[in-house]
Amino acid sequence: MPVAVSYPGLYLEELPSNARSIVAAPTSITVFAGYTHPFKTIDSNSNPNFNTPVRIFSFSDYERYFGGIYVSGILPADVAHAVNQYFINGGSDAYVVGLAASFTGTQLDAASVTLHTTGGGIVFTALEPTDAPAPPITITISNVKPPGSPDTADYTITYGTRVESYRGVKLADLTTVFTSHPSSLISVAPFGGSYGTQFTGTPVPQQTLQTVVPAGVIGPIIETDFGTVFATDQPLDKVDIFNLLVLPGISSSGVLSDALAFAERKQAFLIMDPPAQADADDPVVGINVLLDGGTIPKSQNGALYFPYLNSLNPVNGQPIALPPSGFVAGIFARTDTRRGVWKAPAGLETIINNTTGVVDSGRMNDPRQGVLNLSGVNCLRSFPGVGTVVFGARTLVSKNPAFQQNMYVPVRRMTLFIEQTLLANLKWVVFEPNDEPLWHAIRMTIENFMLSLFNQQALQGAKPSEAFMVQCDSTTTTQDDINTGKVNIVVGFAPLKPAEFVIIKIAQLAGQTQS
């Protein structure tokens, strides 16, 4: 504020800076979209909650809202596995959009069974899919007190490697006990309004919950289920900012095309899985054949990773082949945290956790990877003494000469990062007087941000003038622009590109000595 003068002498007045501070946008908030638990995708009030983005910060959060990992021969559990691998490999912030599957044939319904008692019965309903190859849920009732006083018993529920026990429960108290200590495997309800007074028969027969699926039932119709996920004004479109988009296990060209268009609109990047049947060498379903043949859509805002990875299913402890996108999204997040978004999420430091290596159809040697790499297929490789790592960093359009500026993943993601940051931090400019003081403030604000990136060694160049430029003056904004309410800002930067090919030249010295 102005200084009040009274005596002859010197006065100090602090002037506010025209520059505004810029807060860097996040780089690895990841959206997962796809099928989630059919019976446990709920909101905070335990209501079904499909098609709504839910923000999570751990796999425990995922289990709370989406029910965790399950096994089903009809409904893929790729999203649950991918979210788990994301957090295991370095992810920390995600949204999940759970989809309910539509089926041709029989709907995947919860299996239920009734145990009849004197004067009533117990209806047990599965809270997990129990269609083959999912394990059945078995309910063993033991230690039943003799008839007379209200019967009590021990209930043991098993599902694969999971076991739950309820001991000394009276028939009349079943609802109270299962409400205060909910089972994650079954729900209980009285048959005909009553649990009855005592069990009939000793010992009580073991109850088995398993869905019998008719032969020929076809799985979910992907295009229908994803129909509105990426549409304008839908819930996901209203999420202010995210950076990565993952559709675990999805290879439908229609869905992927919609996802890529959505990613472009939101300044986000799609991490794409290969078709499950893709092979490293097959001339018909070889991964590079599928990509070059147009089966897989292309965009500078996406990258394809190959092949599937072997892991263990925590539900039943059995080996399972998983799509790579969840693992890779975690590697993106880990690299962003340790090095920055400008560092390629690839190389020997990107060791993938919780995998025993690539599937057999994805094993390859250097020459074979050379063919795939030039086609824009980013390979996951297992190296002796190192482990399994991400060993490619090209976008889907790297083979197209028109997109050479964005052929590398870190270059494209750096561009998106700068775009998202400026869009989020320059809203104060709107409705300001459009003249030189505003242009000067804009230049100072953006230059300070770009200088901070330069000081982090995020840009190419030995000095700031070689690394970036910001223009906003009468040469970018003419009087016609001013008259129509426009201010034009030009920001240029020199991105860092990964050292993809390391060439070592060796020569023999013929008797020369080196001083």
C-alpha positions in Angstrom: 0.0 0.0 0.0 1.2 3.6 -0.6 3.6 5.1 2.0 2.3 8.0 4.1 5.0 10.7 4.0 5.5 13.3 6.6 9.2 14.1 7.2 11.9 14.8 4.7 13.9 11.6 4.1 13.9 8.1 2.7 10.9 5.7 2.8 10.5 2.0 1.9 7.6 0.6 -0.1 7.4 -3.1 -1.0 5.8 -3.7 -4.4 3.9 -6.9 -5.2 5.4 -9.1 -7.9 3.5 -9.4 -11.1 4.6 -13.1 -11.4 2.3 -15.8 -10.0 3.6 -19.0 -8.6 3.0 -22.2 -10.6 2.3 -25.6 -8.9 3.5 -28.5 -11.0 0.8 -30.8 -12.1 0.9 -34.4 -10.9 2.3 -37.0 -13.3 1.1 -40.4 -12.4 -2.5 -40.3 -11.2 -3.8 -43.4 -12.9 -7.3 -44.3 -14.0 -8.2 -48.0 -14.2 -11.4 -48.9 -16.0 -13.0 -52.3 -16.5 -14.8 -55.1 -14.8 -14.8 -55.2 -11.0 -16.2 -57.5 -8.4 -19.8 -58.3 -9.5 -21.1 -58.5 -5.9 -18.9 -56.1 -4.0 -18.5 -53.0 -6.0 -20.2 -50.6 -3.5 -20.1 -47.0 -2.3 -19.7 -45.8 1.3 -23.4 -46.8 2.0 -23.0 -50.3 0.6 -25.0 -49.5 -2.5 -23.9 -50.9 -5.9 -21.5 -48.3 -7.4 -20.6 -49.1 -11.0 -19.5 -46.5 -13.6 -18.4 -44.0 -11.0 -14.7 -43.0 -10.6 -13.6 -43.7 -7.0 -10.2 -42.3 -5.8 -8.0 -44.8 -3.9 -4.5 -44.6 -2.4 -3.8 -48.2 -1.6 -5.0 -51.7 -2.5 -6.8 -51.8 0.8 -8.9 -48.9 -0.5 -9.6 -50.9 -3.6 -10.7 -54.0 -1.5 -13.0 -51.7 0.5 -14.9 -50.3 -2.5 -14.4 -53.0 -5.2 -14.1 -56.3 -3.3 -10.5 -57.2 -4.2 -9.3 -60.1 -6.4 -11.6 -62.9 -7.4 -11.6 -65.9 -9.7 -14.1 -66.5 -12.4 -14.3 -68.3 -15.7 -16.8 -65.8 -17.1 -15.8 -62.4 -15.7 -12.1 -61.4 -16.0 -10.5 -60.1 -12.8 -7.8 -58.1 -14.7 -8.7 -54.8 -13.1 -8.3 -56.2 -9.5 -4.9 -57.7 -10.4 -3.7 -54.6 -12.3 -4.5 -52.3 -9.4 -2.7 -54.6 -7.0 0.4 -54.7 -9.3 0.2 -50.9 -9.6 0.6 -50.3 -5.9 3.2 -53.1 -5.5 5.4 -51.6 -8.2 5.3 -48.0 -7.0 1.9 -46.4 -7.7 0.2 -44.3 -5.0 -2.8 -42.5 -6.4 -5.5 -43.9 -8.7 -9.1 -43.7 -9.7 -11.1 -46.9 -10.5 -14.2 -47.0 -12.7 -15.9 -50.4 -12.1 -18.1 -51.8 -14.8 -20.9 -54.3 -14.5 -20.7 -56.9 -17.2 -23.6 -57.7 -19.6 -23.7 -61.2 -20.9 -25.1 -63.2 -23.7 -26.5 -66.3 -22.0 -26.7 -66.7 -18.3 -25.9 -63.8 -16.0 -23.2 -64.4 -13.3 -25.5 -64.7 -10.3 -24.4 -65.4 -6.7 -24.7 -69.0 -5.7 -26.9 -69.8 -2.8 -28.0 -72.9 -0.7 -30.5 -73.4 2.1 -29.8 -75.6 5.1 -33.2 -76.5 6.6 -33.7 -76.6 10.4 -36.6 -77.4 12.7 -39.1 -74.6 12.0 -36.9 -72.7 9.5 -33.5 -72.7 7.9 -30.4 -70.7 6.9 -29.9 -69.3 3.4 -26.2 -69.0 2.6 -25.4 -66.8 -0.4 -21.9 -66.5 -1.9 -20.2 -63.1 -2.0 -17.5 -64.4 -4.4 -17.9 -65.9 -7.9 -18.0 -69.6 -7.7 -18.1 -70.6 -11.3 -15.3 -72.9 -12.5 -12.3 -72.5 -12.3 -13.2 -70.5 -9.2 -13.0 -72.6 -6.1 -16.4 -73.4 -4.4 -17.3 -71.9 -1.1 -17.7 -74.6 1.5 -19.5 -74.1 4.8 -18.7 -76.6 7.5 -20.9 -76.6 10.6 -19.3 -78.4 13.6 -19.4 -78.7 17.3 -23.2 -78.6 17.4 -24.6 -78.6 20.9 -27.1 -81.4 21.7 -30.8 -80.5 21.1 -32.5 -78.9 24.1 -31.3 -75.3 24.7 -31.0 -73.1 21.6 -28.5 -74.8 19.4 -25.0 -73.4 19.0 -22.4 -74.4 16.5 -19.1 -73.5 14.9 -19.1 -72.2 11.3 -16.0 -72.5 9.1 -16.1 -71.0 5.6 -13.4 -71.7 3.1 -12.7 -70.3 -0.4 -9.4 -71.3 -2.0 -6.7 -70.2 0.5 -9.1 -68.0 2.5 -10.6 -69.3 5.8 -13.1 -67.7 8.1 -14.4 -69.0 11.5 -17.3 -68.2 13.7 -17.5 -70.1 16.9 -20.3 -70.9 19.4 -23.0 -69.1 17.4 -26.7 -69.6 18.4 -29.2 -70.0 15.6 -31.2 -67.1 16.8 -28.0 -64.9 16.8 -26.8 -65.6 13.2 -27.9 -62.2 11.8 -26.4 -60.3 14.8 -23.1 -62.1 14.6 -22.7 -61.9 10.8 -23.7 -58.2 10.9 -21.2 -57.2 13.6 -18.5 -59.4 12.1 -19.3 -59.5 8.4 -18.0 -62.4 6.3 -16.2 -61.5 3.1 -17.3 -64.8 1.6 -21.0 -65.3 2.4 -24.1 -63.6 3.6 -26.7 -65.4 5.8 -30.5 -64.9 6.0 -33.4 -66.8 7.6 -35.4 -69.1 5.5 -39.1 -68.3 5.6 -38.5 -65.7 8.3 -36.9 -67.9 10.9 -33.6 -69.7 11.5 -35.5 -72.4 13.4 -34.9 -73.9 16.8 -32.4 -76.7 16.2 -30.4 -78.5 13.5 -31.9 -81.7 12.0 -29.6 -84.6 11.7 -26.1 -85.2 13.1 -23.6 -84.4 11.8 -24.8 -81.4 9.9 -24.0 -81.9 6.2 -21.3 -79.6 4.7 -22.8 -77.0 2.5 -21.2 -76.2 -0.9 -21.8 -73.0 -2.9 -20.9 -73.3 -6.6 -22.4 -71.7 -9.7 -23.1 -74.2 -12.6 -22.6 -72.3 -15.8 -24.3 -73.8 -18.9 -22.0 -74.9 -21.7 -21.6 -72.3 -24.4 -22.2 -69.2 -22.3 -20.3 -66.3 -23.9 -18.4 -63.7 -21.9 -19.1 -60.0 -21.5 -19.8 -57.8 -24.4 -17.0 -55.3 -24.1 -18.1 -52.6 -26.5 -21.5 -52.3 -24.8 -20.1 -52.2 -21.3 -17.6 -49.5 -22.1 -20.2 -47.6 -24.1 -20.4 -44.3 -22.1 -17.2 -44.5 -20.0 -15.3 -42.1 -22.2 -18.2 -39.9 -23.4 -18.4 -36.2 -22.8 -20.0 -35.1 -19.5 -19.9 -38.6 -18.0 -18.5 -39.1 -14.5 -14.9 -39.8 -15.7 -14.9 -36.8 -17.9 -15.6 -34.6 -14.9 -12.4 -35.8 -13.0 -10.3 -32.6 -13.1 -6.9 -34.2 -13.7 -5.3 -37.6 -14.2 -2.3 -38.6 -16.2 -2.4 -42.3 -17.0 -5.2 -44.4 -18.3 -5.2 -48.2 -18.1 -7.8 -50.7 -19.4 -6.4 -54.0 -18.1 -6.7 -56.9 -20.5 -8.7 -55.0 -23.1 -7.7 -55.4 -26.7 -10.9 -54.4 -28.5 -10.0 -51.9 -31.2 -13.3 -50.0 -30.7 -12.8 -49.6 -27.0 -9.1 -48.7 -27.4 -9.9 -46.1 -30.1 -12.4 -44.4 -27.8 -9.9 -44.5 -24.9 -7.2 -42.9 -27.0 -9.5 -40.1 -28.1 -10.5 -39.5 -24.5 -6.8 -39.5 -23.4 -6.0 -36.9 -26.0 -8.9 -34.7 -24.8 -7.8 -35.0 -21.2 -4.0 -34.6 -21.8 -3.5 -38.1 -20.5 -1.6 -41.1 -21.7 -2.9 -44.7 -22.3 -0.8 -47.7 -21.3 -2.1 -50.4 -23.6 -2.1 -54.2 -23.2 -1.5 -56.5 -26.2 -4.1 -59.1 -27.2 -3.8 -62.1 -25.0 -3.1 -64.4 -28.0 -0.3 -62.1 -29.3 3.0 -63.9 -29.9 6.5 -62.7 -30.3 7.2 -64.6 -33.5 3.9 -65.9 -35.0 3.4 -64.5 -38.6 -0.4 -64.3 -38.1 -0.9 -63.2 -34.5 2.6 -61.8 -34.0 2.3 -58.6 -32.0 4.1 -56.4 -34.6 1.7 -57.9 -37.3 -1.3 -56.8 -35.2 0.1 -53.3 -34.7 1.3 -52.7 -38.3 -1.8 -54.3 -39.7 -4.1 -51.7 -38.1 -5.7 -54.1 -35.6 -4.3 -51.9 -32.8 -5.3 -48.2 -33.0 -2.5 -45.6 -32.9 -2.0 -42.3 -31.1 0.9 -40.2 -29.8 -0.9 -40.4 -26.4 -0.4 -44.1 -26.0 2.1 -46.9 -25.8 1.8 -50.7 -26.1 3.6 -53.1 -23.8 4.2 -56.7 -24.5 4.0 -59.6 -23.4 1.9 -60.8 -20.5 3.7 -61.6 -17.2 3.6 -64.6 -15.0 2.6 -64.2 -11.4 0.7 -66.1 -8.6 -3.0 -65.6 -7.9 -3.4 -64.7 -4.2 -6.9 -66.3 -4.1 -5.8 -69.8 -4.9 -2.0 -69.7 -5.0 -2.0 -70.9 -8.6 0.2 -69.5 -11.5 -1.6 -66.9 -13.6 -0.7 -64.9 -16.7 -1.5 -61.2 -16.2 -1.7 -58.3 -18.7 1.3 -56.0 -18.3 -0.4 -52.6 -18.0 -0.9 -52.6 -14.2 2.8 -53.5 -13.6 3.9 -50.8 -16.1 1.7 -48.1 -14.6 3.4 -48.8 -11.3 6.8 -48.5 -13.0 5.8 -45.1 -14.5 4.8 -43.8 -11.1 8.0 -45.1 -9.5 10.2 -43.6 -12.1 8.3 -40.2 -11.9 8.9 -40.1 -8.2 12.6 -41.1 -8.3 13.8 -39.4 -11.5 11.0 -37.3 -13.0 8.5 -37.6 -15.8 11.2 -36.6 -18.3 13.1 -39.9 -17.5 12.0 -42.9 -19.7 10.2 -45.5 -17.6 12.5 -48.2 -19.0 15.9 -49.7 -18.4 17.6 -52.0 -15.9 16.5 -49.9 -13.0 12.8 -50.6 -13.8 12.8 -54.0 -12.1 9.2 -55.3 -12.0 8.0 -56.7 -8.7 5.7 -59.7 -8.1 6.4 -61.5 -11.3 8.3 -64.7 -12.2 9.0 -63.5 -15.7 7.4 -63.1 -19.1 5.1 -65.8 -20.5 6.7 -68.3 -22.9 5.1 -66.8 -26.0 6.8 -63.5 -25.2 10.4 -64.6 -24.8 12.7 -63.1 -27.3 16.3 -62.3 -28.2 17.9 -58.9 -29.1 17.3 -59.2 -32.9 13.7 -60.1 -32.4 13.1 -57.2 -30.1 14.7 -55.0 -32.7 11.9 -55.8 -35.1 9.2 -55.2 -32.4 10.9 -52.0 -31.1 10.9 -50.4 -34.5 7.2 -51.2 -34.9 6.5 -49.4 -31.6 6.1 -52.4 -29.3 7.7 -51.9 -25.9 9.0 -55.2 -24.7 9.3 -56.5 -21.2 12.5 -58.6 -20.9 13.9 -61.0 -18.3 17.6 -60.8 -17.9 19.8 -63.2 -15.8 20.9 -61.6 -12.6 18.7 -58.6 -13.0 15.0 -59.7 -13.2 12.2 -58.6 -15.5 12.3 -55.0 -16.6 10.6 -52.6 -19.0 12.9 -52.4 -22.1 11.2 -50.1 -24.5 10.0 -46.5 -24.5 8.2 -45.7 -27.8 4.7 -44.4 -28.4 2.2 -46.0 -30.8 3.1 -43.7 -33.6 6.9 -44.0 -33.4 7.1 -45.6 -36.8 5.2 -42.7 -38.5 7.6 -39.9 -39.7 5.0 -37.3 -39.1 5.1 -37.9 -35.4 8.9 -38.1 -34.9 8.8 -35.3 -32.2 6.7 -37.5 -30.0 8.1 -41.0 -30.8 9.4 -41.4 -27.2 7.2 -41.9 -24.2 9.0 -39.5 -21.9 9.0 -36.7 -24.5 5.2 -37.0 -25.0 4.5 -37.3 -21.3 6.7 -34.3 -20.6 4.7 -32.3 -23.1 1.4 -33.4 -21.5 2.9 -32.5 -18.0 3.7 -29.0 -19.1 0.2 -28.6 -20.8 -1.6 -29.8 -17.7 0.5 -27.6 -15.4 -0.1 -24.4 -17.5 -3.8 -25.1 -17.9 -4.3 -25.5 -14.2 -2.2 -22.5 -13.2 -3.1 -19.8 -15.7 -6.8 -19.3 -15.0 -6.0 -16.1 -13.2 -5.2 -14.5 -16.7 -8.9 -14.8 -17.8 -10.6 -11.3 -17.8 -7.4 -9.4 -16.9 -6.7 -6.2 -19.0 -5.1 -7.5 -22.2 -2.0 -5.3 -22.5 1.7 -5.3 -21.9 1.5 -5.5 -18.0 -0.5 -8.7 -18.4 1.9 -10.1 -21.0 4.9 -9.3 -18.8 3.3 -11.0 -15.9 2.5 -14.1 -18.0 6.1 -14.3 -19.3 7.6 -14.0 -15.8 5.2 -16.7 -14.4 5.9 -19.2 -17.1 9.6 -18.5 -17.3 10.0 -19.1 -13.6 8.3 -22.5 -13.9 10.4 -23.5 -17.0 13.6 -22.3 -15.2 12.7 -24.6 -12.3 12.5 -27.5 -14.8 15.8 -26.5 -16.3 17.4 -26.5 -12.8 16.1 -30.0 -12.3 17.9 -31.1 -15.5 14.6 -31.8 -17.0 15.4 -30.0 -20.3 18.1 -30.2 -22.9 20.6 -27.4 -23.2 23.5 -25.9 -21.4 21.7 -22.7 -20.5 18.1 -21.5 -20.1 18.0 -19.8 -23.5 18.9 -23.2 -25.1 16.3 -25.1 -23.1 13.1 -23.1 -23.4 11.5 -19.9 -24.7 8.3 -18.0 -23.7 6.7 -15.4 -25.9 3.7 -13.3 -25.0 3.8 -9.7 -26.5 2.6 -7.7 -29.4 4.1 -10.1 -31.9 1.9 -13.0 -30.6 -1.1 -11.0 -29.7 -2.2 -8.5 -32.3 -4.7 -5.7 -32.0 -7.3 -7.9 -33.8 -6.7 -10.6 -31.1 -7.1 -8.0 -28.4 -10.4 -6.8 -30.0 -11.7 -10.4 -29.9 -10.6 -11.1 -26.4 -7.6 -13.3 -27.1 -4.1 -13.4 -25.6 -1.7 -15.8 -27.3 1.2 -17.4 -25.4 3.9 -19.4 -27.1 6.0 -21.8 -25.0 8.8 -23.9 -26.5 11.1 -26.4 -24.8 13.9 -28.7 -25.7 13.0 -32.2 -24.4 15.4 -34.8 -23.2 15.4 -37.9 -25.4 16.4 -41.3 -24.1 19.7 -42.9 -25.2 18.0 -45.8 -26.9 20.9 -47.1 -28.9 24.4 -47.2 -27.3 27.1 -47.7 -29.9 30.6 -48.6 -28.7 33.3 -48.3 -31.3 36.4 -50.4 -30.7 39.7 -50.2 -32.6 43.0 -52.0 -32.2 46.1 -50.0 -31.7 49.0 -51.2 -33.9 52.0 -50.5 -31.8 51.0 -46.9 -30.9 51.6 -45.7 -27.4 49.2 -43.3 -25.7 50.8 -40.4 -23.9 
